[in-house]
Amino acid sequence: MLKKNARIAIGGLGVLLIIGAGAFLLGGRRVVSGTNDAIGSEVSALSSSSSSSVSASSSAAAGASVLAATDDPPQQPLANPPAIIRAAYLTSWSAGVPERVNNIIRLAREGTINAVVIDIKDASGYLAYRVSDPTLAAYGTTQVRIPRINALIKELHDAGIYVIGRITAFQDPVLARARPALAIHSSVKAHATSSLDFNDPKTVWTDDRNLAWIDPASQGAWAYLAAIGKDAAARGFDEVNYDYVRFPSNGDLASMVFPSWNGREEKHLVIRDFFKYLRQQLPHETISVDLFGFVTVRTDDLGIGQKIEDALPYVDYVCPMAYPSLYDPGFLGYKNPALYPYEVVKYSMEGGLARLAALANGTTTPADGYTASSSIKTPVVNDALLAALAPYAKLRPWLQAFDLHAVYTGAMVDQEIQATKDALGGAFSGYMLWDPTNNYSMLP
């Protein structure tokens, strides 16, 4: 059973190991990196061939400059976006490989998916294409992996595919190096240097994977993240998706020193204000945010500032990462929750719907649902409830399409999808599939 005061173990699953450029070990297999916040850090640009140095970024950008110069003009959003999203995920590296893109188009033509999530800025911190905003370009945080981003959007739109741009938020080693005054710093490192200067990159705090984080209360960082979203929307991305929207959870947390957060304001209120800011800055764009699956059944902020109620009024979609493999042994009485995709996802999404309905109806927030015998009282989804839910975000989960604690088959993915439909009923708005290998071989 997942204890209420349990620390979320991000990257501490015992199966993720950085082994080289853009790769890690997953269940004993070497795969191309692509992980979202629930299953550890994105590692695609943390070693030699995808160097984390600014000089390597500049070289990659220079090598793609000719192709970028021949890019298509910015695109319009998809004319008739699907009401029910069925998305698959691509890393920025995969999105620059024609074979991977063609596989996504094939899946769409076969009716398996109708949308794709593409990294604009992954957790390495690098922007994946040349941005138009000179303020963004000035930071030197670009590593061109998708040389002709507008042409890619056009190709996907021509195939009827809804295109979502994923932006990791506060885990950002590259921005921390470019603008250390926005980053979390370390009192231990400051003691070693006998001073704490927020402009000094030598005192920037890093987590237990040696990755730097931005202060979630930094309005300079907020402006940077909103500007990336605006640039994406101007190119024709149909939706901007924000991940890693939280405070750090692993490493020497006691040594963190924040240049903006005062340490007194509750963390979840900082994150709530960020969501509010995004909506103000992107008033007409479709915004989604990724949160831990635990937020649907936990009423605290998980120690990282994530409460589902804080996102629901400000964004269009809340995307709980409801991967069965990430629930602790004993959850709902299951020794290995990964083997029960239908039950775990259904329970999680029922919790999300109950929380959403409680907020919409102004009733008491449902209690934590973390005992094996607990059951969630799910509201009846009728026209009256759907009308009450209309001003709030829709629920659209990330579902597991990767092997972790179990070999995931197409049948198991189908069970997750059916569980989402059964839990949400008339409030069902789709799902997104996460496969770090980006090949989706288990799908029909």
C-alpha positions as CSV (number, residue, x, y, z in Angstrom):
1,M,0.0,0.0,0.0
2,L,1.3,3.5,-0.9
3,K,1.6,5.2,2.5
4,K,0.2,8.7,2.7
5,N,3.5,10.2,3.8
6,A,5.6,8.2,1.3
7,R,8.1,10.2,-0.7
8,I,7.5,9.9,-4.4
9,A,10.5,8.0,-5.7
10,I,11.2,9.5,-9.1
11,G,14.0,7.9,-10.9
12,G,14.4,5.5,-7.9
13,L,12.7,2.6,-9.5
14,G,15.8,0.4,-9.7
15,V,15.5,-0.2,-13.4
16,L,16.6,3.1,-15.0
17,L,20.3,3.5,-15.7
18,I,21.9,6.1,-17.9
19,I,24.3,4.2,-20.1
20,G,25.1,6.6,-22.9
21,A,23.8,9.2,-25.3
22,G,20.1,9.3,-25.2
23,A,19.7,5.7,-23.8
24,F,18.9,3.9,-20.6
25,L,18.3,0.4,-19.5
26,L,14.6,-0.5,-19.2
27,G,13.9,-4.0,-18.0
28,G,17.4,-5.1,-19.2
29,R,17.0,-3.6,-22.7
30,R,18.9,-0.7,-24.1
31,V,16.3,1.8,-25.5
32,V,16.3,5.3,-26.9
33,S,15.5,7.7,-24.1
34,G,12.1,9.3,-23.6
35,T,10.8,9.4,-20.1
36,N,8.3,11.8,-18.6
37,D,8.2,13.0,-15.0
38,A,6.6,9.9,-13.6
39,I,9.3,7.4,-14.6
40,G,12.5,9.4,-14.2
41,S,14.5,12.0,-15.9
42,E,14.8,12.5,-19.7
43,V,18.4,11.5,-20.4
44,S,18.6,12.1,-24.2
45,A,21.1,14.9,-24.0
46,L,23.2,14.1,-21.0
47,S,26.3,12.5,-22.5
48,S,28.8,12.5,-25.3
49,S,26.9,12.3,-28.6
50,S,24.1,14.6,-27.3
51,S,26.4,16.8,-25.2
52,S,25.0,19.0,-22.6
53,S,27.5,21.7,-23.4
54,V,26.4,25.0,-25.1
55,S,29.1,24.5,-27.7
56,A,27.7,21.2,-28.8
57,S,24.3,22.8,-28.9
58,S,25.7,25.5,-31.2
59,S,27.3,22.9,-33.4
60,A,24.1,21.0,-33.8
61,A,22.3,24.2,-34.6
62,A,24.8,25.2,-37.2
63,G,24.7,21.8,-38.8
64,A,21.0,22.2,-39.3
65,S,21.0,25.8,-40.4
66,V,20.6,25.2,-44.1
67,L,17.6,22.9,-43.6
68,A,16.1,25.3,-41.1
69,A,16.4,28.1,-43.7
70,T,14.3,26.0,-46.1
71,D,11.6,25.3,-43.6
72,D,7.9,25.8,-44.5
73,P,6.1,28.8,-43.2
74,P,4.3,28.6,-39.9
75,Q,1.2,26.5,-40.0
76,Q,-2.4,27.0,-38.9
77,P,-3.8,24.7,-36.2
78,L,-5.7,21.6,-37.4
79,A,-9.0,22.8,-38.9
80,N,-11.1,20.1,-37.3
81,P,-9.3,18.8,-34.2
82,P,-10.6,15.4,-32.8
83,A,-12.9,15.6,-29.8
84,I,-11.4,12.4,-28.4
85,I,-7.6,12.4,-28.4
86,R,-5.7,9.1,-29.0
87,A,-2.0,10.2,-28.9
88,A,1.4,8.5,-29.0
89,Y,4.6,10.2,-27.8
90,L,7.8,11.0,-29.7
91,T,11.0,12.3,-28.4
92,S,12.5,15.3,-30.3
93,W,15.2,12.9,-31.6
94,S,12.6,10.6,-33.0
95,A,10.6,13.5,-34.5
96,G,13.7,14.3,-36.5
97,V,13.9,10.7,-38.0
98,P,11.6,10.2,-41.0
99,E,11.1,6.5,-40.2
100,R,9.7,7.3,-36.8
101,V,7.4,10.0,-38.1
102,N,6.2,7.6,-40.9
103,N,5.4,5.0,-38.2
104,I,3.2,7.6,-36.4
105,I,1.5,8.5,-39.7
106,R,0.9,4.8,-40.4
107,L,-0.7,4.3,-37.0
108,A,-2.9,7.2,-37.7
109,R,-4.0,6.0,-41.1
110,E,-4.8,2.6,-39.6
111,G,-7.0,4.3,-37.0
112,T,-4.9,3.4,-34.0
113,I,-4.1,7.0,-33.1
114,N,-5.1,10.5,-34.2
115,A,-2.6,12.6,-32.3
116,V,1.1,12.8,-31.4
117,V,3.0,14.4,-28.5
118,I,6.4,15.8,-29.5
119,D,9.1,17.1,-27.2
120,I,9.7,20.8,-27.8
121,K,11.9,21.1,-24.7
122,D,12.7,17.8,-22.9
123,A,14.1,17.4,-19.4
124,S,17.6,18.0,-20.7
125,G,16.5,21.6,-21.0
126,Y,17.3,21.9,-24.7
127,L,14.9,23.4,-27.2
128,A,14.5,21.0,-30.1
129,Y,14.3,23.5,-33.0
130,R,15.2,27.1,-33.8
131,V,12.8,29.4,-32.1
132,S,11.6,32.7,-33.6
133,D,11.6,34.7,-30.3
134,P,15.0,36.4,-30.1
135,T,14.8,36.5,-26.3
136,L,14.6,32.7,-26.2
137,A,17.3,32.3,-28.8
138,A,19.7,34.5,-26.8
139,Y,19.9,32.0,-24.0
140,G,21.8,29.5,-26.2
141,T,19.5,26.7,-25.0
142,T,18.8,25.3,-28.5
143,Q,20.0,22.0,-29.8
144,V,18.4,21.5,-33.2
145,R,17.0,18.0,-33.4
146,I,14.0,18.9,-35.6
147,P,15.5,21.1,-38.4
148,R,12.2,21.8,-40.2
149,I,9.6,21.9,-37.5
150,N,7.0,23.8,-39.5
151,A,7.3,21.2,-42.3
152,L,6.9,18.4,-39.8
153,I,3.7,20.0,-38.4
154,K,2.4,20.3,-42.0
155,E,3.1,16.7,-42.7
156,L,1.3,15.6,-39.6
157,H,-1.6,17.9,-40.2
158,D,-1.9,16.7,-43.8
159,A,-2.3,13.2,-42.3
160,G,-5.1,14.5,-40.0
161,I,-2.9,14.2,-36.9
162,Y,-3.4,16.6,-33.9
163,V,0.0,17.8,-32.8
164,I,0.9,18.4,-29.1
165,G,4.1,20.1,-28.1
166,R,5.6,18.9,-24.8
167,I,7.5,21.4,-22.7
168,T,9.3,20.3,-19.5
169,A,9.1,23.0,-16.9
170,F,11.3,23.2,-13.8
171,Q,13.8,20.5,-14.3
172,D,16.2,22.4,-16.7
173,P,20.0,22.0,-16.4
174,V,20.5,24.1,-19.5
175,L,18.6,27.1,-18.4
176,A,20.1,26.8,-14.9
177,R,23.5,27.1,-16.5
178,A,22.5,30.0,-18.9
179,R,20.6,31.9,-16.1
180,P,21.7,30.7,-12.7
181,A,19.8,33.5,-11.0
182,L,16.6,31.5,-11.9
183,A,17.9,28.2,-10.5
184,I,17.7,26.5,-7.1
185,H,21.1,26.8,-5.3
186,S,22.9,24.7,-2.7
187,S,23.8,25.9,0.8
188,V,26.4,23.1,0.9
189,K,28.1,24.4,-2.3
190,A,27.8,28.0,-1.1
191,H,29.5,27.0,2.2
192,A,32.3,25.4,0.3
193,T,32.8,28.6,-1.7
194,S,32.2,30.8,1.4
195,S,29.5,32.8,-0.4
196,L,26.1,32.4,-2.0
197,D,25.8,34.4,-5.2
198,F,22.7,33.4,-7.2
199,N,24.5,34.5,-10.4
200,D,27.2,31.9,-9.7
201,P,26.6,28.6,-11.6
202,K,29.1,26.8,-9.3
203,T,26.5,26.9,-6.4
204,V,23.5,25.6,-8.4
205,W,21.8,22.7,-6.6
206,T,21.5,19.4,-8.4
207,D,19.3,16.4,-7.5
208,D,20.5,12.8,-7.0
209,R,20.9,12.5,-10.8
210,N,23.1,15.6,-10.9
211,L,20.4,17.5,-12.7
212,A,19.7,21.2,-12.0
213,W,16.2,22.6,-11.3
214,I,14.7,26.1,-11.7
215,D,13.0,27.8,-8.8
216,P,9.3,27.1,-9.5
217,A,8.4,30.5,-8.1
218,S,10.7,32.4,-10.5
219,Q,8.6,34.6,-12.7
220,G,11.5,34.9,-15.1
221,A,11.3,31.2,-15.6
222,W,7.5,31.5,-16.0
223,A,8.0,34.0,-18.8
224,Y,10.5,31.8,-20.5
225,L,8.1,28.8,-20.4
226,A,5.2,30.8,-21.6
227,A,7.3,32.2,-24.4
228,I,8.1,28.7,-25.6
229,G,4.4,27.9,-25.6
230,K,3.6,31.0,-27.6
231,D,6.3,30.2,-30.2
232,A,4.9,26.7,-30.5
233,A,1.4,27.9,-30.9
234,A,2.5,30.4,-33.6
235,R,4.0,27.5,-35.6
236,G,0.7,25.5,-35.7
237,F,1.1,23.2,-32.7
238,D,-2.5,22.4,-31.7
239,E,-1.8,22.2,-28.0
240,V,1.1,22.9,-25.6
241,N,1.7,20.4,-22.8
242,Y,3.7,21.1,-19.7
243,D,5.5,18.4,-17.7
244,Y,7.8,18.5,-14.6
245,V,5.6,21.2,-13.1
246,R,6.7,20.7,-9.5
247,F,9.3,21.2,-6.9
248,P,12.2,18.7,-6.7
249,S,11.7,15.4,-4.8
250,N,15.0,13.7,-4.8
251,G,18.5,14.6,-3.6
252,D,19.7,16.7,-0.7
253,L,16.4,18.7,-0.4
254,A,17.5,20.3,2.9
255,S,20.3,22.1,1.2
256,M,18.1,23.8,-1.4
257,V,18.1,27.6,-1.5
258,F,15.5,29.4,-3.6
259,P,16.1,32.8,-5.1
260,S,12.3,33.5,-5.5
261,W,10.3,31.2,-3.3
262,N,10.1,32.5,0.3
263,G,9.8,29.1,1.9
264,R,6.6,30.1,3.7
265,E,4.0,30.0,0.9
266,E,2.7,26.5,0.4
267,K,4.3,24.8,-2.6
268,H,1.0,23.9,-4.2
269,L,0.0,27.6,-4.2
270,V,3.2,28.4,-6.1
271,I,2.3,25.8,-8.7
272,R,-1.3,27.0,-8.8
273,D,-0.1,30.6,-9.6
274,F,2.0,29.2,-12.4
275,F,-1.0,27.5,-14.0
276,K,-2.9,30.8,-13.6
277,Y,0.0,32.7,-15.2
278,L,0.1,30.3,-18.2
279,R,-3.6,30.8,-18.8
280,Q,-3.1,34.6,-18.7
281,Q,-0.2,34.4,-21.1
282,L,-1.8,31.9,-23.5
283,P,-5.5,32.9,-23.3
284,H,-6.5,31.3,-26.6
285,E,-4.2,28.3,-26.7
286,T,-5.1,24.7,-25.7
287,I,-3.0,23.9,-22.6
288,S,-2.5,20.6,-20.9
289,V,-0.4,19.7,-17.8
290,D,1.1,16.4,-16.7
291,L,0.7,15.4,-13.1
292,F,1.5,12.3,-11.1
293,G,-1.2,9.7,-11.1
294,F,-1.2,9.9,-7.3
295,V,-2.9,13.3,-7.5
296,T,-6.3,11.7,-8.3
297,V,-6.4,9.9,-5.0
298,R,-4.2,11.9,-2.6
299,T,-5.3,15.1,-1.1
300,D,-1.9,16.5,-0.1
301,D,0.5,18.0,-2.6
302,L,2.8,14.9,-2.5
303,G,5.5,17.2,-1.1
304,I,6.2,18.6,-4.6
305,G,3.4,21.1,-5.0
306,Q,1.0,19.1,-7.1
307,K,-2.7,19.2,-6.3
308,I,-5.2,18.4,-9.1
309,E,-7.6,21.1,-7.9
310,D,-5.0,23.8,-8.6
311,A,-4.7,22.9,-12.3
312,L,-8.4,22.2,-13.1
313,P,-9.6,25.9,-13.3
314,Y,-6.8,27.1,-15.6
315,V,-5.9,24.5,-18.2
316,D,-7.8,22.6,-20.8
317,Y,-6.6,19.1,-20.0
318,V,-5.1,17.6,-16.8
319,C,-3.1,14.5,-17.7
320,P,-2.5,12.1,-14.7
321,M,0.4,9.8,-15.4
322,A,-1.6,6.7,-14.4
323,Y,1.0,4.1,-15.1
324,P,0.2,0.9,-13.2
325,S,3.9,0.1,-12.8
326,L,4.5,3.1,-10.6
327,Y,2.0,2.2,-7.9
328,D,3.7,0.6,-4.9
329,P,3.3,-3.1,-4.1
330,G,0.2,-3.5,-2.1
331,F,-1.8,-0.8,-3.8
332,L,-5.4,-1.9,-3.9
333,G,-4.1,-5.2,-2.4
334,Y,-2.1,-6.1,-5.5
335,K,1.4,-7.4,-5.0
336,N,2.4,-6.1,-8.4
337,P,0.0,-3.4,-9.6
338,A,1.6,-3.5,-13.1
339,L,-0.2,-6.8,-13.7
340,Y,-3.6,-5.2,-13.1
341,P,-3.8,-2.4,-15.7
342,Y,-7.6,-2.2,-15.8
343,E,-8.1,-2.1,-12.1
344,V,-5.4,0.4,-11.3
345,V,-6.2,2.9,-14.1
346,K,-10.0,2.7,-13.5
347,Y,-9.5,3.4,-9.8
348,S,-7.1,6.3,-10.5
349,M,-9.4,7.9,-13.1
350,E,-12.5,7.4,-10.9
351,G,-10.6,9.3,-8.2
352,G,-9.9,12.1,-10.7
353,L,-13.5,12.3,-11.8
354,A,-14.6,12.4,-8.1
355,R,-12.2,15.3,-7.4
356,L,-13.3,17.2,-10.5
357,A,-17.0,16.8,-9.7
358,A,-16.4,17.9,-6.1
359,L,-14.7,21.0,-7.3
360,A,-17.3,21.8,-9.9
361,N,-20.2,21.2,-7.4
362,G,-18.5,23.0,-4.5
363,T,-18.6,20.0,-2.3
364,T,-16.1,18.4,0.0
365,T,-13.0,17.0,-1.6
366,P,-13.1,13.2,-1.5
367,A,-10.8,11.7,1.1
368,D,-7.5,10.0,0.3
369,G,-8.1,6.6,-1.3
370,Y,-5.1,4.6,-0.3
371,T,-6.3,1.5,1.5
372,A,-6.8,-1.8,-0.1
373,S,-10.4,-1.9,1.1
374,S,-11.3,1.7,0.0
375,S,-13.6,2.5,-2.8
376,I,-14.3,5.8,-4.5
377,K,-17.8,7.0,-4.8
378,T,-17.9,7.9,-8.4
379,P,-20.5,10.6,-9.5
380,V,-23.0,9.7,-12.2
381,V,-22.0,11.4,-15.4
382,N,-25.2,12.9,-16.8
383,D,-26.0,16.1,-18.6
384,A,-26.1,18.1,-15.4
385,L,-22.7,17.0,-14.3
386,L,-21.2,17.6,-17.7
387,A,-22.5,21.1,-17.7
388,A,-21.0,21.7,-14.2
389,L,-17.7,20.3,-15.4
390,A,-17.6,22.5,-18.6
391,P,-15.6,25.4,-17.1
392,Y,-12.9,23.1,-15.8
393,A,-10.1,21.0,-17.4
394,K,-10.9,17.6,-18.9
395,L,-9.1,14.5,-17.7
396,R,-6.9,12.8,-20.3
397,P,-4.4,10.3,-18.8
398,W,-1.0,9.1,-19.9
399,L,-1.2,5.3,-20.2
400,Q,1.5,2.8,-20.0
401,A,2.8,1.3,-23.2
402,F,6.2,0.3,-21.9
403,D,7.6,-2.7,-20.0
404,L,8.2,-2.0,-16.3
405,H,7.5,-4.7,-13.7
406,A,5.5,-6.4,-16.4
407,V,5.8,-7.0,-20.1
408,Y,3.1,-4.8,-21.6
409,T,1.1,-6.2,-24.5
410,G,-1.5,-4.7,-26.8
411,A,-4.2,-6.4,-24.7
412,M,-3.0,-4.7,-21.5
413,V,-2.9,-1.3,-23.2
414,D,-6.5,-2.0,-24.4
415,Q,-7.4,-2.7,-20.8
416,E,-6.1,0.7,-19.7
417,I,-8.0,2.4,-22.4
418,Q,-11.2,0.6,-21.5
419,A,-10.7,1.4,-17.9
420,T,-10.4,5.1,-18.7
421,K,-13.6,4.9,-20.7
422,D,-15.5,3.0,-18.0
423,A,-14.3,5.4,-15.3
424,L,-15.1,8.6,-17.0
425,G,-18.2,7.7,-19.0
426,G,-19.5,10.7,-20.9
427,A,-16.5,12.8,-19.6
428,F,-14.1,10.6,-21.5
429,S,-11.8,12.8,-23.7
430,G,-9.1,10.4,-24.7
431,Y,-5.6,9.3,-23.6
432,M,-1.9,9.5,-24.5
433,L,0.3,6.5,-24.8
434,W,3.9,6.6,-23.4
435,D,6.5,4.3,-25.0
436,P,10.1,5.5,-24.4
437,T,11.2,3.5,-27.5
438,N,8.7,5.3,-29.6
439,N,8.0,2.3,-31.8
440,Y,4.6,1.2,-30.3
441,S,5.2,-2.3,-31.5
442,M,2.6,-3.7,-29.1
443,L,-0.2,-1.8,-30.9
444,P,-2.1,-3.3,-33.7
